[in-house]
């Protein structure tokens, strides 16, 4: 079926074109466009992500060297630096944001894990942010500090599928807790927050949504114990207490009961104090859930190392957001392909193989499953591993 097709053209077949066209129509993305459509624009951006282009000039040089292949790659006949730059400036980033959510949902449906370490019925999410530094003289709109610019990538990450489900891009000046106002909580699901997100008014909204949260206590945390549960200190649990917050305003923000767990991590040699509204899981399971939060940190590290989210091909806020959402689309595309083709490789290896093979005409299943790329390796701590099966 793929005989004679370029690998990049085979990749794009995994993108739901009709859904994308519907989104473009809803936002009037192709209004007054003659040839270089939103679809052509997105494919150019994905090509740049998969081939790790450092700049717009770098991207266009690599594309112009293969002008005769534009039609077969699906890029259109009028790919120029001017057209791509103008499209990134003027076309709404909402088109690519909406399609990124479509791809995230598609990837999540194929990656759900039944063997998650903690047996819980609902989903398990970690919410965190990562700052991307920008040059303030170039990205004048990204105010952060006096002589420094930046943006924040606020991400709700599904720990059972290793796929993000929510991405919000803001100025780096935006406080992390404010991003919690954009979340919609699922009843019965767990939300894991770092202690930078401890705002009891917002945490009570999680509780009112019949969802569970796990976070760490700050140093000034004031807690009135009502009663304690028996603990086995050999497991690292020092205490497991039920109680309420102390202080007039704290009780007003969170009038319900809370659970406080003091846990000693032998590996790190540190003591952690966890807060949760879940009374059913064991203290060890609560500690393990919080430990899984490192996966969202690994996700941030991975995309910064292997996708183009730190060097940008445009200077406007619209162009930056389009590039970031196209990076998420590329990530979900590679993840979906790995699962659907049953590729037993880390996503890093798949990306490395594809990056040097986009203009080959080998069937994509063959190049990812039959060949031995033992030389395409990286240290384990740098890989974001996804279980395809």
C-alpha positions as CSV (number, residue, x, y, z in Angstrom):
1,X,0.0,0.0,0.0
2,X,2.9,2.3,0.8
3,X,5.0,1.3,-2.2
4,X,6.7,4.4,-3.6
5,X,5.5,6.7,-0.8
6,X,7.9,8.8,1.1
7,X,8.1,8.0,4.8
8,X,6.9,11.6,5.7
9,X,3.9,11.1,3.5
10,X,3.2,7.8,5.3
11,X,3.4,9.6,8.6
12,X,0.9,12.2,7.7
13,X,-1.7,9.5,6.9
14,X,-1.9,9.0,10.7
15,X,-3.1,12.6,11.1
16,X,-7.0,12.9,10.9
17,X,-7.2,15.2,8.0
18,X,-11.0,15.7,8.0
19,X,-10.9,16.7,11.7
20,X,-8.2,19.3,10.9
21,X,-10.1,20.7,8.0
22,X,-13.2,21.1,10.2
23,X,-11.1,23.0,12.8
24,X,-9.6,25.2,10.0
25,X,-13.1,25.9,8.7
26,X,-14.4,26.9,12.2
27,X,-11.6,29.4,12.5
28,X,-11.6,30.6,8.9
29,X,-8.0,29.6,8.6
30,X,-7.9,29.3,4.8
31,X,-9.9,32.5,4.2
32,X,-8.4,34.4,1.2
33,X,-5.7,31.7,0.9
34,X,-4.8,30.7,-2.7
35,X,-2.2,27.9,-2.3
36,X,-0.3,27.7,1.0
37,X,-3.1,26.2,3.2
38,X,-3.1,25.6,7.0
39,X,-2.5,21.9,6.2
40,X,0.6,22.8,4.2
41,X,1.8,25.1,7.0
42,X,1.3,22.4,9.7
43,X,3.2,19.8,7.7
44,X,6.1,22.2,7.2
45,X,6.2,22.8,11.0
46,X,6.1,19.0,11.7
47,X,8.8,18.4,9.2
48,X,10.9,21.0,11.0
49,X,10.3,19.3,14.3
50,X,11.1,15.8,13.2
51,X,14.3,16.9,11.5
52,X,15.3,19.2,14.4
53,X,15.7,22.4,12.4
54,X,17.3,25.3,14.4
55,X,15.8,28.3,12.5
56,X,13.4,29.3,9.8
57,X,16.4,29.7,7.4
58,X,17.6,26.2,8.3
59,X,14.1,24.7,7.7
60,X,13.7,26.4,4.3
61,X,17.2,25.4,3.1
62,X,16.4,21.8,3.9
63,X,13.0,22.0,2.2
64,X,14.2,23.9,-0.9
65,X,16.7,21.2,-1.6
66,X,13.8,18.9,-2.3
67,X,11.4,21.2,-4.2
68,X,10.6,18.4,-6.7
69,X,9.2,16.3,-3.9
70,X,6.8,19.0,-2.5
71,X,3.7,17.5,-4.0
72,X,4.4,14.0,-2.9
73,X,5.3,15.2,0.6
74,X,2.0,17.1,0.8
75,X,3.7,20.4,1.4
76,X,2.1,22.3,-1.5
77,X,3.7,24.0,-4.4
78,X,4.3,27.4,-2.8
79,X,6.5,26.7,0.2
80,X,8.6,29.8,0.8
81,X,10.1,31.5,3.8
82,X,7.9,34.4,3.2
83,X,4.7,32.3,3.0
84,X,5.5,30.3,6.1
85,X,6.6,33.3,8.1
86,X,3.5,35.2,7.2
87,X,1.2,32.2,8.0
88,X,2.8,31.8,11.4
89,X,2.3,35.5,12.1
90,X,-1.3,35.9,11.0
91,X,-3.1,32.6,11.2
92,X,-4.7,31.9,14.5
93,X,-2.7,29.6,16.8
94,X,-6.1,28.3,18.0
95,X,-6.2,26.1,14.9
96,X,-3.1,24.2,16.0
97,X,-4.1,24.3,19.7
98,X,-7.4,22.6,18.9
99,X,-5.8,20.0,16.7
100,X,-3.1,19.3,19.3
101,X,-5.9,18.4,21.7
102,X,-7.3,16.0,19.1
103,X,-3.9,14.3,18.8
104,X,-3.5,14.1,22.5
105,X,-6.9,12.4,22.9
106,X,-6.0,10.0,20.1
107,X,-2.7,9.1,21.6
108,X,-4.2,8.7,25.1
109,X,-6.9,6.2,23.8
110,X,-4.2,3.9,22.4
111,X,-1.8,4.1,25.4
112,X,-4.0,3.4,28.4
113,X,-2.2,1.2,30.9
114,X,-4.0,-1.3,33.1
115,X,-0.8,-2.2,35.0
116,X,-0.2,1.1,36.6
117,X,1.7,0.6,39.9
118,X,-1.0,2.0,42.1
119,X,-4.4,0.3,41.6
120,X,-6.9,3.2,41.3
121,X,-10.1,3.3,39.3
122,X,-9.7,6.8,37.9
123,X,-7.0,8.5,35.9
124,X,-3.9,9.8,37.5
125,X,-2.6,13.3,36.4
126,X,0.4,15.4,37.3
127,X,0.3,19.1,36.8
128,X,3.4,21.2,36.5
129,X,5.0,24.0,34.4
130,X,8.3,24.5,32.7
131,X,9.9,27.9,31.8
132,X,11.4,28.5,28.4
133,X,13.9,31.4,28.4
134,X,13.6,34.0,25.6
135,X,15.7,37.0,24.6
136,X,13.7,40.0,25.8
137,X,15.1,42.3,23.0
138,X,13.7,39.9,20.4
139,X,10.6,38.5,22.1
140,X,9.5,41.9,23.6
141,X,6.1,40.6,24.6
142,X,7.5,37.8,26.9
143,X,8.2,39.9,29.9
144,X,9.6,37.9,32.8
145,X,12.3,39.8,34.7
146,X,14.0,43.1,34.1
147,X,16.5,41.9,31.5
148,X,15.1,38.4,30.8
149,X,12.1,37.1,28.8
150,X,10.3,33.8,29.0
151,X,7.2,31.8,28.6
152,X,5.7,29.0,30.7
153,X,4.4,25.6,29.5
154,X,1.7,24.6,31.9
155,X,1.0,20.9,31.4
156,X,-1.5,18.4,32.8
157,X,0.2,15.0,32.2
158,X,-1.6,11.6,32.2
159,X,0.7,9.3,34.1
160,X,-1.1,6.2,32.9
161,X,-0.5,6.9,29.2
162,X,2.6,9.2,29.3
163,X,0.6,11.7,27.2
164,X,-0.2,15.3,28.0
165,X,-4.0,16.1,28.0
166,X,-3.8,19.9,28.7
167,X,-1.2,22.5,27.6
168,X,-1.4,26.2,28.4
169,X,1.2,28.6,27.2
170,X,1.5,31.9,29.2
171,X,4.0,34.5,30.0
172,X,6.6,33.4,32.5
173,X,5.3,36.1,34.9
174,X,2.1,34.1,35.4
175,X,2.0,32.4,38.8
176,X,1.8,28.6,38.6
177,X,-1.3,28.5,40.9
178,X,-3.2,30.7,38.5
179,X,-3.0,28.0,35.8
180,X,-5.1,25.7,38.1
181,X,-8.1,27.9,37.3
182,X,-8.1,26.5,33.7
183,X,-8.4,22.9,34.8
184,X,-11.6,20.8,34.7
185,X,-11.4,18.1,37.3
186,X,-12.7,14.6,36.6
187,X,-14.7,12.9,39.4
188,X,-12.7,9.9,40.8
189,X,-9.4,10.9,39.3
190,X,-6.1,11.8,41.1
191,X,-4.3,15.2,40.6
192,X,-0.7,15.4,41.8
193,X,0.7,18.9,42.4
194,X,4.1,20.1,43.6
195,X,4.0,22.2,46.8
196,X,4.2,25.4,44.6
197,X,0.5,24.7,43.9
198,X,-0.7,24.7,47.5
199,X,-3.6,27.0,47.5
200,X,-6.3,25.7,49.7
201,X,-9.1,27.6,48.0
202,X,-8.2,26.0,44.7
203,X,-7.5,22.6,46.3
204,X,-11.0,22.7,47.8
205,X,-12.4,23.0,44.2
206,X,-10.7,19.7,43.5
207,X,-12.4,18.2,46.5
208,X,-15.8,19.7,45.5
209,X,-15.4,18.1,42.1
210,X,-15.2,14.7,43.8
211,X,-11.7,14.3,42.6
212,X,-8.6,13.5,44.7
213,X,-5.4,15.5,45.1
214,X,-1.9,14.7,46.4
215,X,0.6,17.4,47.2
216,X,3.4,18.3,49.6
217,X,3.0,20.6,52.6
218,X,4.9,23.9,52.9
219,X,7.1,24.7,55.9
220,X,4.4,27.0,57.4
221,X,1.7,24.3,57.1
222,X,-0.5,24.4,60.2
223,X,-2.6,21.3,60.9
224,X,-4.7,20.3,63.8
225,X,-4.8,16.5,64.3
226,X,-8.1,14.9,65.1
227,X,-6.9,11.3,65.1
228,X,-4.1,9.0,63.8
229,X,-4.0,5.8,62.0
230,X,-1.7,2.9,62.8
231,X,1.4,2.8,60.6
232,X,4.2,0.4,59.9
233,X,7.4,2.4,60.2
234,X,9.4,-0.2,58.4
235,X,7.6,1.0,55.2
236,X,8.9,4.5,55.7
237,X,5.6,6.0,56.9
238,X,6.3,7.9,60.1
239,X,2.7,9.1,60.7
240,X,-0.7,9.1,59.1
241,X,-3.1,11.6,60.5
242,X,-6.6,13.0,59.8
243,X,-7.4,16.5,60.8
244,X,-8.3,20.1,59.7
245,X,-6.4,23.2,58.9
246,X,-5.6,25.8,61.6
247,X,-6.2,29.5,61.1
248,X,-9.4,31.5,60.3
249,X,-8.6,32.1,56.6
250,X,-7.2,28.6,56.0
251,X,-10.4,27.0,57.5
252,X,-12.5,29.3,55.4
253,X,-10.7,28.3,52.2
254,X,-10.7,24.5,53.0
255,X,-13.4,23.7,55.7
256,X,-13.2,19.9,55.1
257,X,-10.9,17.2,56.5
258,X,-7.4,16.6,55.3
259,X,-5.0,13.7,55.6
260,X,-1.4,14.4,56.5
261,X,1.3,11.7,55.9
262,X,4.9,11.9,57.0
263,X,7.1,9.7,54.9
264,X,10.8,8.9,55.1
265,X,12.4,8.2,51.7
266,X,15.3,5.9,52.4
267,X,16.8,6.2,48.9
268,X,16.9,10.0,49.1
269,X,17.5,10.2,52.8
270,X,14.7,12.8,53.1
271,X,11.4,13.2,54.9
272,X,8.3,14.3,53.0
273,X,5.0,15.6,54.3
274,X,2.1,14.8,52.0
275,X,-1.4,16.3,52.0
276,X,-4.3,14.6,50.4
277,X,-8.1,14.5,50.6
278,X,-8.1,10.7,49.8
279,X,-8.8,8.6,52.9
280,X,-8.9,5.2,51.2
281,X,-5.4,4.5,49.7
282,X,-2.6,3.4,52.0
283,X,0.0,5.9,53.1
284,X,2.6,4.0,51.0
285,X,0.4,4.3,47.9
286,X,0.0,8.0,48.4
287,X,3.8,8.4,48.6
288,X,4.2,6.3,45.5
289,X,1.6,8.4,43.6
290,X,3.6,11.6,44.4
291,X,6.8,9.9,43.4
292,X,5.3,9.3,40.0
293,X,5.1,13.1,39.5
294,X,8.7,13.0,38.2
295,X,7.3,11.7,34.9
296,X,6.0,15.2,34.0
297,X,9.5,16.6,34.7
298,X,11.0,13.9,32.5
299,X,8.5,14.9,29.7
300,X,9.6,18.6,29.9
301,X,13.2,17.5,29.8
302,X,12.6,15.2,26.8
303,X,10.8,17.7,24.6
304,X,13.4,20.4,25.3
305,X,16.2,18.0,24.3
306,X,14.6,16.4,21.3
307,X,12.0,18.8,19.9
308,X,12.4,22.4,18.9
309,X,10.8,24.3,21.8
310,X,13.8,26.5,22.8
311,X,14.8,28.0,19.5
312,X,11.9,29.6,17.5
313,X,11.3,30.2,13.8
314,X,9.3,33.4,14.5
315,X,9.3,36.2,17.0
316,X,5.6,36.9,17.5
317,X,3.6,35.3,20.3
318,X,1.3,33.7,17.6
319,X,4.3,32.1,15.8
320,X,5.8,30.8,19.1
321,X,2.5,29.2,20.2
322,X,2.0,27.6,16.7
323,X,5.5,26.1,17.0
324,X,4.9,24.8,20.5
325,X,1.6,23.2,19.6
326,X,3.1,21.7,16.5
327,X,5.8,20.2,18.7
328,X,3.0,18.6,20.8
329,X,1.3,17.3,17.6
330,X,4.6,15.8,16.4
331,X,5.1,14.1,19.8
332,X,1.6,12.6,19.8
333,X,2.0,11.6,16.2
334,X,5.2,9.6,16.9
335,X,3.7,8.1,20.0
336,X,0.6,7.0,18.1
337,X,2.6,5.5,15.3
338,X,4.7,3.5,17.8
339,X,1.7,2.0,19.4
340,X,-0.3,1.3,16.2
341,X,2.7,-0.4,14.5
342,X,3.6,-2.3,17.8
343,X,7.1,-0.8,17.7
344,X,9.1,-2.1,20.8
345,X,11.4,1.0,21.0
346,X,11.5,4.1,23.2
347,X,10.0,7.1,21.5
348,X,13.5,8.7,21.3
349,X,14.7,5.9,19.0
350,X,11.6,6.1,16.8
351,X,12.2,9.9,16.5
352,X,15.9,9.4,15.7
353,X,15.1,6.8,13.0
354,X,12.4,9.0,11.4
355,X,14.5,12.1,11.5
356,X,17.0,10.6,9.0
357,X,14.5,8.6,7.0
358,X,11.7,11.1,6.1
359,X,12.7,11.1,2.4
360,X,13.1,7.3,2.1
361,X,10.5,5.2,0.3
362,X,10.7,2.3,2.6
363,X,7.4,1.2,4.3
364,X,7.4,2.8,7.7
365,X,6.5,-0.5,9.5
366,X,9.6,-2.1,8.0
367,X,12.0,0.6,8.9
368,X,10.8,0.8,12.5
369,X,10.3,-2.9,13.2
370,X,12.6,-5.0,11.0
371,X,15.9,-3.1,11.1
372,X,18.3,-3.2,14.1
373,X,19.3,0.3,15.1
374,X,21.5,-0.7,18.1
375,X,23.7,2.4,17.5
376,X,20.7,4.7,18.2
377,X,20.9,4.7,21.9
378,X,20.9,7.2,24.8
379,X,21.3,6.9,28.5
380,X,18.3,5.5,30.2
381,X,17.6,8.6,32.3
382,X,17.4,10.7,29.1
383,X,14.7,8.6,27.5
384,X,11.0,8.9,27.9
385,X,9.8,5.4,27.7
386,X,6.3,4.5,26.6
387,X,4.9,1.0,26.8
388,X,3.3,0.4,23.4
389,X,1.6,-3.0,24.3
